[in-house]
Amino acid sequence: MDWSQDVQLCSVNEKGDLSTNNVSTDFHCKYQEGQLTLVLHHALPLKSGNSSRYVCKLRSNQGTLHEYTTVQLQECCGRVESFLSSRGPNCTFSNVYPDGDVHWFQGSQNLSDGSVSQSTAKSVDNGWLTIYSWLTISGQE
């Protein structure tokens, strides 16, 4: 049994020994109770153009079976940073997928409803979004 993507990533022999081809540190493999799992640490959004198909193969004395799969990232927000400047509060959301909207709250009051000045900027890097959002305190514009 093995997982591969152009090259073999990991495999299990007939004794149940796991071997990993560490061509990258972006993954690791687990083998437990007859199940071989490929764990991806830094999957890229499909729209990045860097996604590839993976193949899982099972070889036995009955022959070889295989199945292809494409990894599809559902949702991700890698890191959130916030700080308070003299002009107001700021937040940065890094490695976001898919796109999202930032809402600001003070207690249970939604400040994003237009009662304060909110600004948002977005940038894209290899399919990942960085979202910057900040509030401007009245008289500080």
ZAKE-751427 format. One line per field, with one value per residue (C-alpha): residue in one letter; y, z, x; residue number from 1. Coordinates in steps of 0.25 Angstrom, whole numbers, padded with zeros to 4 digits. Example, Ala and Ser with C-alpha at 12.3 -4.5 7.8 and 13.67 -1.06 7.14 Angstrom:
REM ZAKE-751427
r c(A, S)
y c(-0018, -0004)
z c(0031, 0029)
x c(0049, 0055)
k c(1, 2)
REM end
This chain:
REM ZAKE-751427
r c(M, D, W, S, Q, D, V, Q, L, C, S, V, N, E, K, G, D, L, S, T, N, N, V, S, T, D, F, H, C, K, Y, Q, E, G, Q, L, T, L, V, L, H, H, A, L, P, L, K, S, G, N, S, S, R, Y, V, C, K, L, R, S, N, Q, G, T, L, H, E, Y, T, T, V, Q, L, Q, E, C, C, G, R, V, E, S, F, L, S, S, R, G, P, N, C, T, F, S, N, V, Y, P, D, G, D, V, H, W, F, Q, G, S, Q, N, L, S, D, G, S, V, S, Q, S, T, A, K, S, V, D, N, G, W, L, T, I, Y, S, W, L, T, I, S, G, Q, E)
y c(0000, 0014, 0029, 0036, 0049, 0047, 0040, 0030, 0038, 0026, 0012, 0000, -0014, -0028, -0028, -0015, -0006, 0008, 0015, 0030, 0037, 0050, 0058, 0069, 0073, 0077, 0063, 0051, 0037, 0029, 0014, 0009, -0003, -0006, 0009, 0017, 0032, 0043, 0056, 0069, 0080, 0092, 0089, 0100, 0105, 0098, 0111, 0114, 0105, 0097, 0086, 0072, 0058, 0048, 0033, 0022, 0008, -0005, -0017, -0031, -0045, -0042, -0031, -0016, -0006, 0009, 0021, 0036, 0048, 0063, 0070, 0081, 0091, 0094, 0106, 0111, 0123, 0122, 0133, 0145, 0157, 0170, 0183, 0196, 0209, 0223, 0223, 0211, 0196, 0187, 0172, 0164, 0150, 0143, 0130, 0131, 0122, 0124, 0139, 0145, 0158, 0164, 0168, 0177, 0176, 0183, 0174, 0169, 0182, 0179, 0191, 0187, 0192, 0206, 0213, 0214, 0215, 0202, 0199, 0186, 0182, 0169, 0163, 0149, 0141, 0127, 0125, 0130, 0143, 0153, 0161, 0175, 0182, 0194, 0203, 0218, 0225, 0238, 0250, 0242, 0241)
z c(0000, -0003, -0006, -0017, -0025, -0036, -0026, -0015, -0002, 0007, 0007, 0016, 0013, 0015, 0030, 0033, 0033, 0029, 0021, 0017, 0005, 0012, -0001, 0007, 0021, 0017, 0020, 0029, 0028, 0039, 0038, 0048, 0048, 0034, 0029, 0023, 0024, 0017, 0026, 0018, 0026, 0016, 0006, -0004, -0009, -0022, -0029, -0027, -0038, -0030, -0026, -0032, -0032, -0022, -0024, -0013, -0018, -0011, -0016, -0012, -0017, -0023, -0032, -0031, -0029, -0029, -0027, -0031, -0022, -0023, -0009, -0007, 0004, 0011, 0020, 0026, 0034, 0038, 0047, 0053, 0058, 0065, 0070, 0075, 0068, 0071, 0060, 0064, 0065, 0054, 0050, 0040, 0036, 0028, 0020, 0018, 0009, 0004, 0004, 0016, 0022, 0035, 0045, 0057, 0070, 0084, 0093, 0086, 0077, 0063, 0059, 0044, 0042, 0038, 0051, 0051, 0039, 0035, 0024, 0018, 0009, 0003, -0004, -0011, -0010, -0017, -0015, 0000, 0004, 0014, 0020, 0027, 0034, 0043, 0050, 0050, 0063, 0060, 0059, 0056, 0041)
x c(0000, 0006, 0002, 0009, 0010, 0019, 0029, 0025, 0022, 0020, 0018, 0015, 0021, 0015, 0020, 0013, 0026, 0024, 0034, 0034, 0041, 0044, 0045, 0038, 0034, 0020, 0014, 0015, 0009, 0002, -0001, -0010, -0020, -0018, -0020, -0009, -0012, -0005, -0005, -0002, 0003, 0002, -0008, -0010, -0024, -0028, -0029, -0014, -0010, -0001, -0011, -0008, -0015, -0010, -0011, -0013, -0009, -0012, -0003, -0006, -0005, -0018, -0013, -0012, -0023, -0022, -0030, -0027, -0031, -0030, -0028, -0038, -0036, -0049, -0046, -0033, -0029, -0015, -0012, -0019, -0011, -0017, -0012, -0017, -0011, -0014, -0024, -0032, -0031, -0025, -0026, -0018, -0023, -0012, -0013, -0028, -0036, -0047, -0049, -0057, -0062, -0058, -0068, -0064, -0072, -0072, -0078, -0091, -0092, -0088, -0079, -0078, -0092, -0087, -0087, -0072, -0062, -0057, -0047, -0042, -0031, -0028, -0016, -0014, -0001, -0001, -0016, -0015, -0022, -0017, -0028, -0025, -0036, -0036, -0046, -0044, -0048, -0056, -0047, -0035, -0036)
k c(1, 2, 3, 4, 5, 6, 7, 8, 9, 10, 11, 12, 13, 14, 15, 16, 17, 18, 19, 20, 21, 22, 23, 24, 25, 26, 27, 28, 29, 30, 31, 32, 33, 34, 35, 36, 37, 38, 39, 40, 41, 42, 43, 44, 45, 46, 47, 48, 49, 50, 51, 52, 53, 54, 55, 56, 57, 58, 59, 60, 61, 62, 63, 64, 65, 66, 67, 68, 69, 70, 71, 72, 73, 74, 75, 76, 77, 78, 79, 80, 81, 82, 83, 84, 85, 86, 87, 88, 89, 90, 91, 92, 93, 94, 95, 96, 97, 98, 99, 100, 101, 102, 103, 104, 105, 106, 107, 108, 109, 110, 111, 112, 113, 114, 115, 116, 117, 118, 119, 120, 121, 122, 123, 124, 125, 126, 127, 128, 129, 130, 131, 132, 133, 134, 135, 136, 137, 138, 139, 140, 141)
REM end
